[in-house]
């Protein structure tokens, strides 16, 4: 299964803008906050694995 690392670069209402950190890319991904851990803030590092986001401590 694929495994991706992201950082929350912005929060816009019910959506968060995520940027991949495991590759060199400037593109962001718009994700509904309902799919993300409730504790996220800008700068939170996330791991996407097995169709689930979790916070990287």
PDB file of N, CA, C, O and CB in Angstrom:
ATOM      1  N   UNK A   1       0.854  -1.178   0.000  1.00  0.00           N
ATOM      2  CA  UNK A   1       0.000   0.000   0.000  1.00  0.00           C
ATOM      3  C   UNK A   1       0.896   1.235   0.000  1.00  0.00           C
ATOM      4  O   UNK A   1       2.005   1.213   0.533  1.00  0.00           O
ATOM      5  CB  UNK A   1      -0.970   0.001   1.229  1.00  0.00           C
ATOM      6  N   UNK A   2       0.404   2.298  -0.598  1.00  0.00           N
ATOM      7  CA  UNK A   2       1.172   3.536  -0.677  1.00  0.00           C
ATOM      8  C   UNK A   2       1.187   4.261   0.659  1.00  0.00           C
ATOM      9  O   UNK A   2       0.273   4.144   1.476  1.00  0.00           O
ATOM     10  CB  UNK A   2       0.603   4.447  -1.758  1.00  0.00           C
ATOM     11  N   UNK A   3       2.260   5.011   0.844  1.00  0.00           N
ATOM     12  CA  UNK A   3       2.473   5.754   2.086  1.00  0.00           C
ATOM     13  C   UNK A   3       2.986   7.138   1.695  1.00  0.00           C
ATOM     14  O   UNK A   3       3.996   7.250   1.000  1.00  0.00           O
ATOM     15  CB  UNK A   3       3.488   5.009   3.053  1.00  0.00           C
ATOM     16  N   UNK A   4       2.297   8.191   2.136  1.00  0.00           N
ATOM     17  CA  UNK A   4       2.666   9.553   1.779  1.00  0.00           C
ATOM     18  C   UNK A   4       2.760  10.407   3.034  1.00  0.00           C
ATOM     19  O   UNK A   4       2.026  10.194   4.000  1.00  0.00           O
ATOM     20  CB  UNK A   4       1.651  10.153   0.788  1.00  0.00           C
ATOM     21  N   UNK A   5       3.663  11.370   3.011  1.00  0.00           N
ATOM     22  CA  UNK A   5       3.794  12.317   4.120  1.00  0.00           C
ATOM     23  C   UNK A   5       3.388  13.697   3.638  1.00  0.00           C
ATOM     24  O   UNK A   5       3.741  14.113   2.534  1.00  0.00           O
ATOM     25  CB  UNK A   5       5.246  12.333   4.681  1.00  0.00           C
ATOM     26  N   UNK A   6       2.633  14.409   4.487  1.00  0.00           N
ATOM     27  CA  UNK A   6       2.129  15.740   4.162  1.00  0.00           C
ATOM     28  C   UNK A   6       2.382  16.683   5.326  1.00  0.00           C
ATOM     29  O   UNK A   6       2.639  16.265   6.455  1.00  0.00           O
ATOM     30  CB  UNK A   6       0.625  15.692   3.821  1.00  0.00           C
ATOM     31  N   UNK A   7       2.300  17.986   5.010  1.00  0.00           N
ATOM     32  CA  UNK A   7       2.263  19.016   6.040  1.00  0.00           C
ATOM     33  C   UNK A   7       1.055  19.896   5.745  1.00  0.00           C
ATOM     34  O   UNK A   7       0.770  20.206   4.589  1.00  0.00           O
ATOM     35  CB  UNK A   7       3.600  19.858   6.077  1.00  0.00           C
ATOM     36  N   UNK A   8       0.350  20.293   6.794  1.00  0.00           N
ATOM     37  CA  UNK A   8      -0.808  21.171   6.633  1.00  0.00           C
ATOM     38  C   UNK A   8      -0.269  22.579   6.398  1.00  0.00           C
ATOM     39  O   UNK A   8       0.362  23.161   7.281  1.00  0.00           O
ATOM     40  CB  UNK A   8      -1.769  21.118   7.896  1.00  0.00           C
ATOM     41  N   UNK A   9      -0.517  23.128   5.205  1.00  0.00           N
ATOM     42  CA  UNK A   9      -0.013  24.465   4.883  1.00  0.00           C
ATOM     43  C   UNK A   9      -1.085  25.531   5.034  1.00  0.00           C
ATOM     44  O   UNK A   9      -0.775  26.723   5.033  1.00  0.00           O
ATOM     45  CB  UNK A   9       0.535  24.491   3.471  1.00  0.00           C
ATOM     46  N   UNK A  10      -2.338  25.124   5.163  1.00  0.00           N
ATOM     47  CA  UNK A  10      -3.407  26.086   5.352  1.00  0.00           C
ATOM     48  C   UNK A  10      -4.712  25.401   5.697  1.00  0.00           C
ATOM     49  O   UNK A  10      -4.955  24.254   5.322  1.00  0.00           O
ATOM     50  CB  UNK A  10      -3.577  26.930   4.114  1.00  0.00           C
ATOM     51  N   UNK A  11      -5.548  26.131   6.421  1.00  0.00           N
ATOM     52  CA  UNK A  11      -6.879  25.634   6.763  1.00  0.00           C
ATOM     53  C   UNK A  11      -7.875  26.669   6.279  1.00  0.00           C
ATOM     54  O   UNK A  11      -7.763  27.856   6.586  1.00  0.00           O
ATOM     55  CB  UNK A  11      -7.029  25.366   8.311  1.00  0.00           C
ATOM     56  N   UNK A  12      -8.853  26.198   5.516  1.00  0.00           N
ATOM     57  CA  UNK A  12      -9.844  27.084   4.899  1.00  0.00           C
ATOM     58  C   UNK A  12     -11.234  26.531   5.199  1.00  0.00           C
ATOM     59  O   UNK A  12     -11.796  25.774   4.406  1.00  0.00           O
ATOM     60  CB  UNK A  12      -9.611  27.214   3.349  1.00  0.00           C
ATOM     61  N   UNK A  13     -11.783  26.914   6.349  1.00  0.00           N
ATOM     62  CA  UNK A  13     -13.110  26.421   6.720  1.00  0.00           C
ATOM     63  C   UNK A  13     -13.105  24.923   6.957  1.00  0.00           C
ATOM     64  O   UNK A  13     -12.415  24.425   7.847  1.00  0.00           O
ATOM     65  CB  UNK A  13     -14.121  26.767   5.642  1.00  0.00           C
ATOM     66  N   UNK A  14     -13.881  24.211   6.153  1.00  0.00           N
ATOM     67  CA  UNK A  14     -14.008  22.757   6.308  1.00  0.00           C
ATOM     68  C   UNK A  14     -12.953  21.977   5.539  1.00  0.00           C
ATOM     69  O   UNK A  14     -13.027  20.751   5.451  1.00  0.00           O
ATOM     70  CB  UNK A  14     -15.373  22.314   5.861  1.00  0.00           C
ATOM     71  N   UNK A  15     -11.974  22.678   4.981  1.00  0.00           N
ATOM     72  CA  UNK A  15     -10.947  22.027   4.167  1.00  0.00           C
ATOM     73  C   UNK A  15      -9.554  22.410   4.632  1.00  0.00           C
ATOM     74  O   UNK A  15      -9.350  23.474   5.217  1.00  0.00           O
ATOM     75  CB  UNK A  15     -11.123  22.389   2.696  1.00  0.00           C
ATOM     76  N   UNK A  16      -8.593  21.526   4.362  1.00  0.00           N
ATOM     77  CA  UNK A  16      -7.195  21.799   4.673  1.00  0.00           C
ATOM     78  C   UNK A  16      -6.377  21.616   3.399  1.00  0.00           C
ATOM     79  O   UNK A  16      -6.655  20.734   2.587  1.00  0.00           O
ATOM     80  CB  UNK A  16      -6.674  20.867   5.818  1.00  0.00           C
ATOM     81  N   UNK A  17      -5.375  22.456   3.242  1.00  0.00           N
ATOM     82  CA  UNK A  17      -4.456  22.363   2.108  1.00  0.00           C
ATOM     83  C   UNK A  17      -3.224  21.600   2.588  1.00  0.00           C
ATOM     84  O   UNK A  17      -2.544  22.027   3.521  1.00  0.00           O
ATOM     85  CB  UNK A  17      -4.070  23.794   1.547  1.00  0.00           C
ATOM     86  N   UNK A  18      -2.944  20.474   1.945  1.00  0.00           N
ATOM     87  CA  UNK A  18      -1.817  19.630   2.325  1.00  0.00           C
ATOM     88  C   UNK A  18      -0.762  19.653   1.237  1.00  0.00           C
ATOM     89  O   UNK A  18      -1.081  19.667   0.048  1.00  0.00           O
ATOM     90  CB  UNK A  18      -2.277  18.189   2.595  1.00  0.00           C
ATOM     91  N   UNK A  19       0.510  19.658   1.655  1.00  0.00           N
ATOM     92  CA  UNK A  19       1.625  19.624   0.720  1.00  0.00           C
ATOM     93  C   UNK A  19       2.468  18.395   1.018  1.00  0.00           C
ATOM     94  O   UNK A  19       2.804  18.133   2.172  1.00  0.00           O
ATOM     95  CB  UNK A  19       2.478  20.923   0.809  1.00  0.00           C
ATOM     96  N   UNK A  20       2.813  17.635  -0.031  1.00  0.00           N
ATOM     97  CA  UNK A  20       3.651  16.444   0.153  1.00  0.00           C
ATOM     98  C   UNK A  20       5.044  16.859   0.600  1.00  0.00           C
ATOM     99  O   UNK A  20       5.608  17.822   0.082  1.00  0.00           O
ATOM    100  CB  UNK A  20       3.728  15.612  -1.154  1.00  0.00           C
ATOM    101  N   UNK A  21       5.593  16.134   1.558  1.00  0.00           N
ATOM    102  CA  UNK A  21       6.948  16.421   2.030  1.00  0.00           C
ATOM    103  C   UNK A  21       7.922  15.314   1.665  1.00  0.00           C
ATOM    104  O   UNK A  21       9.130  15.481   1.833  1.00  0.00           O
ATOM    105  CB  UNK A  21       6.946  16.626   3.533  1.00  0.00           C
ATOM    106  N   UNK A  22       7.425  14.189   1.171  1.00  0.00           N
ATOM    107  CA  UNK A  22       8.311  13.081   0.829  1.00  0.00           C
ATOM    108  C   UNK A  22       8.805  13.164  -0.620  1.00  0.00           C
ATOM    109  O   UNK A  22       9.610  12.335  -1.044  1.00  0.00           O
ATOM    110  CB  UNK A  22       7.595  11.757   1.055  1.00  0.00           C
ATOM    111  N   UNK A  23       8.332  14.153  -1.376  1.00  0.00           N
ATOM    112  CA  UNK A  23       8.816  14.417  -2.726  1.00  0.00           C
ATOM    113  C   UNK A  23       8.958  15.926  -2.890  1.00  0.00           C
ATOM    114  O   UNK A  23       8.437  16.699  -2.085  1.00  0.00           O
ATOM    115  CB  UNK A  23       7.852  13.818  -3.808  1.00  0.00           C
ATOM    116  N   UNK A  24       9.672  16.341  -3.944  1.00  0.00           N
ATOM    117  CA  UNK A  24       9.842  17.771  -4.211  1.00  0.00           C
ATOM    118  C   UNK A  24       8.701  18.236  -5.107  1.00  0.00           C
ATOM    119  O   UNK A  24       8.742  18.043  -6.322  1.00  0.00           O
ATOM    120  CB  UNK A  24      11.229  18.064  -4.875  1.00  0.00           C
ATOM    121  N   UNK A  25       7.681  18.850  -4.506  1.00  0.00           N
ATOM    122  CA  UNK A  25       6.512  19.319  -5.239  1.00  0.00           C
ATOM    123  C   UNK A  25       5.955  20.562  -4.565  1.00  0.00           C
ATOM    124  O   UNK A  25       5.953  20.662  -3.338  1.00  0.00           O
ATOM    125  CB  UNK A  25       5.434  18.215  -5.325  1.00  0.00           C
ATOM    126  N   UNK A  26       5.483  21.508  -5.366  1.00  0.00           N
ATOM    127  CA  UNK A  26       4.875  22.727  -4.842  1.00  0.00           C
ATOM    128  C   UNK A  26       3.350  22.636  -4.833  1.00  0.00           C
ATOM    129  O   UNK A  26       2.683  23.521  -4.297  1.00  0.00           O
ATOM    130  CB  UNK A  26       5.321  23.930  -5.664  1.00  0.00           C
ATOM    131  N   UNK A  27       2.795  21.582  -5.417  1.00  0.00           N
ATOM    132  CA  UNK A  27       1.343  21.424  -5.481  1.00  0.00           C
ATOM    133  C   UNK A  27       0.774  21.097  -4.110  1.00  0.00           C
ATOM    134  O   UNK A  27       1.425  20.455  -3.286  1.00  0.00           O
ATOM    135  CB  UNK A  27       0.965  20.329  -6.485  1.00  0.00           C
ATOM    136  N   UNK A  28      -0.455  21.550  -3.881  1.00  0.00           N
ATOM    137  CA  UNK A  28      -1.153  21.210  -2.649  1.00  0.00           C
ATOM    138  C   UNK A  28      -2.380  20.381  -2.971  1.00  0.00           C
ATOM    139  O   UNK A  28      -2.889  20.399  -4.092  1.00  0.00           O
ATOM    140  CB  UNK A  28      -1.545  22.478  -1.868  1.00  0.00           C
ATOM    141  N   UNK A  29      -2.839  19.665  -1.980  1.00  0.00           N
ATOM    142  CA  UNK A  29      -4.010  18.801  -2.104  1.00  0.00           C
ATOM    143  C   UNK A  29      -5.070  19.331  -1.147  1.00  0.00           C
ATOM    144  O   UNK A  29      -4.780  19.571   0.025  1.00  0.00           O
ATOM    145  CB  UNK A  29      -3.657  17.294  -1.796  1.00  0.00           C
ATOM    146  N   UNK A  30      -6.281  19.513  -1.627  1.00  0.00           N
ATOM    147  CA  UNK A  30      -7.385  19.988  -0.809  1.00  0.00           C
ATOM    148  C   UNK A  30      -8.127  18.779  -0.241  1.00  0.00           C
ATOM    149  O   UNK A  30      -8.620  17.937  -0.991  1.00  0.00           O
ATOM    150  CB  UNK A  30      -8.345  20.900  -1.636  1.00  0.00           C
ATOM    151  N   UNK A  31      -8.202  18.699   1.092  1.00  0.00           N
ATOM    152  CA  UNK A  31      -8.809  17.543   1.768  1.00  0.00           C
ATOM    153  C   UNK A  31      -9.833  18.040   2.775  1.00  0.00           C
ATOM    154  O   UNK A  31      -9.576  18.992   3.512  1.00  0.00           O
ATOM    155  CB  UNK A  31      -7.728  16.666   2.473  1.00  0.00           C
ATOM    156  N   UNK A  32     -10.987  17.401   2.806  1.00  0.00           N
ATOM    157  CA  UNK A  32     -12.019  17.747   3.788  1.00  0.00           C
ATOM    158  C   UNK A  32     -11.488  17.461   5.189  1.00  0.00           C
ATOM    159  O   UNK A  32     -10.908  16.405   5.439  1.00  0.00           O
ATOM    160  CB  UNK A  32     -13.338  16.953   3.523  1.00  0.00           C
ATOM    161  N   UNK A  33     -11.692  18.406   6.093  1.00  0.00           N
ATOM    162  CA  UNK A  33     -11.200  18.250   7.471  1.00  0.00           C
ATOM    163  C   UNK A  33     -11.848  17.078   8.182  1.00  0.00           C
ATOM    164  O   UNK A  33     -11.277  16.549   9.135  1.00  0.00           O
ATOM    165  CB  UNK A  33     -11.447  19.520   8.264  1.00  0.00           C
ATOM    166  N   UNK A  34     -13.019  16.661   7.746  1.00  0.00           N
ATOM    167  CA  UNK A  34     -13.690  15.510   8.351  1.00  0.00           C
ATOM    168  C   UNK A  34     -12.865  14.231   8.167  1.00  0.00           C
ATOM    169  O   UNK A  34     -13.037  13.277   8.925  1.00  0.00           O
ATOM    170  CB  UNK A  34     -15.091  15.328   7.740  1.00  0.00           C
ATOM    171  N   UNK A  35     -11.980  14.200   7.179  1.00  0.00           N
ATOM    172  CA  UNK A  35     -11.142  13.030   6.928  1.00  0.00           C
ATOM    173  C   UNK A  35      -9.820  13.075   7.691  1.00  0.00           C
ATOM    174  O   UNK A  35      -9.057  12.109   7.680  1.00  0.00           O
ATOM    175  CB  UNK A  35     -10.868  12.906   5.449  1.00  0.00           C
ATOM    176  N   UNK A  36      -9.552  14.205   8.354  1.00  0.00           N
ATOM    177  CA  UNK A  36      -8.280  14.414   9.040  1.00  0.00           C
ATOM    178  C   UNK A  36      -8.473  14.364  10.554  1.00  0.00           C
ATOM    179  O   UNK A  36      -9.589  14.541  11.043  1.00  0.00           O
ATOM    180  CB  UNK A  36      -7.657  15.760   8.626  1.00  0.00           C
ATOM    181  N   UNK A  37      -7.386  14.124  11.301  1.00  0.00           N
ATOM    182  CA  UNK A  37      -7.501  14.168  12.768  1.00  0.00           C
ATOM    183  C   UNK A  37      -7.994  15.542  13.223  1.00  0.00           C
ATOM    184  O   UNK A  37      -7.622  16.558  12.636  1.00  0.00           O
ATOM    185  CB  UNK A  37      -6.138  13.843  13.434  1.00  0.00           C
ATOM    186  N   UNK A  38      -8.806  15.577  14.236  1.00  0.00           N
ATOM    187  CA  UNK A  38      -9.417  16.821  14.715  1.00  0.00           C
ATOM    188  C   UNK A  38      -8.385  17.814  15.249  1.00  0.00           C
ATOM    189  O   UNK A  38      -8.650  19.016  15.261  1.00  0.00           O
ATOM    190  CB  UNK A  38     -10.431  16.512  15.800  1.00  0.00           C
ATOM    191  N   UNK A  39      -7.227  17.351  15.687  1.00  0.00           N
ATOM    192  CA  UNK A  39      -6.233  18.202  16.339  1.00  0.00           C
ATOM    193  C   UNK A  39      -5.353  18.976  15.375  1.00  0.00           C
ATOM    194  O   UNK A  39      -4.459  19.690  15.829  1.00  0.00           O
ATOM    195  CB  UNK A  39      -5.372  17.374  17.219  1.00  0.00           C
ATOM    196  N   UNK A  40      -5.559  18.872  14.072  1.00  0.00           N
ATOM    197  CA  UNK A  40      -4.629  19.507  13.140  1.00  0.00           C
ATOM    198  C   UNK A  40      -4.669  21.025  13.222  1.00  0.00           C
ATOM    199  O   UNK A  40      -5.714  21.626  13.475  1.00  0.00           O
ATOM    200  CB  UNK A  40      -4.934  19.070  11.729  1.00  0.00           C
ATOM    201  N   UNK A  41      -3.514  21.625  13.004  1.00  0.00           N
ATOM    202  CA  UNK A  41      -3.340  23.071  12.849  1.00  0.00           C
ATOM    203  C   UNK A  41      -2.327  23.250  11.722  1.00  0.00           C
ATOM    204  O   UNK A  41      -1.718  22.281  11.271  1.00  0.00           O
ATOM    205  CB  UNK A  41      -2.854  23.772  14.206  1.00  0.00           C
ATOM    206  N   UNK A  42      -2.150  24.483  11.271  1.00  0.00           N
ATOM    207  CA  UNK A  42      -1.139  24.720  10.246  1.00  0.00           C
ATOM    208  C   UNK A  42       0.219  24.283  10.773  1.00  0.00           C
ATOM    209  O   UNK A  42       0.591  24.607  11.901  1.00  0.00           O
ATOM    210  CB  UNK A  42      -1.111  26.212   9.823  1.00  0.00           C
ATOM    211  N   UNK A  43       0.952  23.551   9.955  1.00  0.00           N
ATOM    212  CA  UNK A  43       2.264  23.042  10.358  1.00  0.00           C
ATOM    213  C   UNK A  43       2.249  21.608  10.851  1.00  0.00           C
ATOM    214  O   UNK A  43       3.312  21.022  11.053  1.00  0.00           O
ATOM    215  CB  UNK A  43       2.826  23.909  11.421  1.00  0.00           C
ATOM    216  N   UNK A  44       1.072  21.024  11.051  1.00  0.00           N
ATOM    217  CA  UNK A  44       0.975  19.637  11.502  1.00  0.00           C
ATOM    218  C   UNK A  44       1.474  18.707  10.399  1.00  0.00           C
ATOM    219  O   UNK A  44       1.113  18.867   9.233  1.00  0.00           O
ATOM    220  CB  UNK A  44      -0.487  19.283  11.899  1.00  0.00           C
ATOM    221  N   UNK A  45       2.298  17.745  10.770  1.00  0.00           N
ATOM    222  CA  UNK A  45       2.790  16.742   9.816  1.00  0.00           C
ATOM    223  C   UNK A  45       1.862  15.530   9.868  1.00  0.00           C
ATOM    224  O   UNK A  45       1.504  15.052  10.944  1.00  0.00           O
ATOM    225  CB  UNK A  45       4.274  16.325  10.137  1.00  0.00           C
ATOM    226  N   UNK A  46       1.478  15.043   8.688  1.00  0.00           N
ATOM    227  CA  UNK A  46       0.537  13.923   8.589  1.00  0.00           C
ATOM    228  C   UNK A  46       1.128  12.778   7.780  1.00  0.00           C
ATOM    229  O   UNK A  46       1.952  12.980   6.888  1.00  0.00           O
ATOM    230  CB  UNK A  46      -0.779  14.384   7.958  1.00  0.00           C
ATOM    231  N   UNK A  47       0.689  11.584   8.111  1.00  0.00           N
ATOM    232  CA  UNK A  47       1.025  10.387   7.357  1.00  0.00           C
ATOM    233  C   UNK A  47      -0.266   9.834   6.774  1.00  0.00           C
ATOM    234  O   UNK A  47      -1.256   9.671   7.488  1.00  0.00           O
ATOM    235  CB  UNK A  47       1.750   9.325   8.253  1.00  0.00           C
ATOM    236  N   UNK A  48      -0.255   9.547   5.482  1.00  0.00           N
ATOM    237  CA  UNK A  48      -1.409   8.922   4.825  1.00  0.00           C
ATOM    238  C   UNK A  48      -1.015   7.494   4.489  1.00  0.00           C
ATOM    239  O   UNK A  48      -0.106   7.256   3.695  1.00  0.00           O
ATOM    240  CB  UNK A  48      -1.852   9.715   3.530  1.00  0.00           C
ATOM    241  N   UNK A  49      -1.706   6.556   5.099  1.00  0.00           N
ATOM    242  CA  UNK A  49      -1.412   5.140   4.897  1.00  0.00           C
ATOM    243  C   UNK A  49      -2.691   4.343   5.123  1.00  0.00           C
ATOM    244  O   UNK A  49      -3.436   4.603   6.068  1.00  0.00           O
ATOM    245  CB  UNK A  49      -0.273   4.654   5.852  1.00  0.00           C
ATOM    246  N   UNK A  50      -2.938   3.382   4.258  1.00  0.00           N
ATOM    247  CA  UNK A  50      -4.125   2.540   4.351  1.00  0.00           C
ATOM    248  C   UNK A  50      -5.412   3.375   4.369  1.00  0.00           C
ATOM    249  O   UNK A  50      -6.338   3.099   5.132  1.00  0.00           O
ATOM    250  CB  UNK A  50      -4.049   1.667   5.604  1.00  0.00           C
ATOM    251  N   UNK A  51      -5.448   4.400   3.510  1.00  0.00           N
ATOM    252  CA  UNK A  51      -6.626   5.260   3.331  1.00  0.00           C
ATOM    253  C   UNK A  51      -7.009   5.999   4.612  1.00  0.00           C
ATOM    254  O   UNK A  51      -8.189   6.254   4.856  1.00  0.00           O
ATOM    255  CB  UNK A  51      -7.808   4.428   2.853  1.00  0.00           C
ATOM    256  N   UNK A  52      -6.010   6.344   5.431  1.00  0.00           N
ATOM    257  CA  UNK A  52      -6.244   7.030   6.692  1.00  0.00           C
ATOM    258  C   UNK A  52      -5.105   8.002   6.983  1.00  0.00           C
ATOM    259  O   UNK A  52      -3.937   7.698   6.744  1.00  0.00           O
ATOM    260  CB  UNK A  52      -6.395   6.018   7.839  1.00  0.00           C
ATOM    261  N   UNK A  53      -5.463   9.178   7.502  1.00  0.00           N
ATOM    262  CA  UNK A  53      -4.468  10.176   7.896  1.00  0.00           C
ATOM    263  C   UNK A  53      -4.216  10.080   9.389  1.00  0.00           C
ATOM    264  O   UNK A  53      -5.147   9.928  10.180  1.00  0.00           O
ATOM    265  CB  UNK A  53      -4.929  11.603   7.514  1.00  0.00           C
ATOM    266  N   UNK A  54      -2.932  10.170   9.771  1.00  0.00           N
ATOM    267  CA  UNK A  54      -2.574  10.199  11.188  1.00  0.00           C
ATOM    268  C   UNK A  54      -1.478  11.248  11.379  1.00  0.00           C
ATOM    269  O   UNK A  54      -0.736  11.570  10.451  1.00  0.00           O
ATOM    270  CB  UNK A  54      -2.100   8.783  11.689  1.00  0.00           C
ATOM    271  N   UNK A  55      -1.395  11.768  12.593  1.00  0.00           N
ATOM    272  CA  UNK A  55      -0.402  12.789  12.913  1.00  0.00           C
ATOM    273  C   UNK A  55       0.947  12.132  13.165  1.00  0.00           C
ATOM    274  O   UNK A  55       1.047  11.128  13.871  1.00  0.00           O
ATOM    275  CB  UNK A  55      -0.839  13.618  14.143  1.00  0.00           C
ATOM    276  N   UNK A  56       1.985  12.720  12.571  1.00  0.00           N
ATOM    277  CA  UNK A  56       3.355  12.262  12.819  1.00  0.00           C
ATOM    278  C   UNK A  56       3.883  13.055  14.000  1.00  0.00           C
ATOM    279  O   UNK A  56       3.924  14.285  13.956  1.00  0.00           O
ATOM    280  CB  UNK A  56       4.277  12.440  11.546  1.00  0.00           C
ATOM    281  N   UNK A  57       4.275  12.382  15.028  1.00  0.00           N
ATOM    282  CA  UNK A  57       4.770  13.053  16.249  1.00  0.00           C
ATOM    283  C   UNK A  57       6.249  13.330  16.143  1.00  0.00           C
ATOM    284  O   UNK A  57       6.841  13.886  17.068  1.00  0.00           O
ATOM    285  CB  UNK A  57       4.489  12.201  17.499  1.00  0.00           C
TER     286      UNK A  57
END
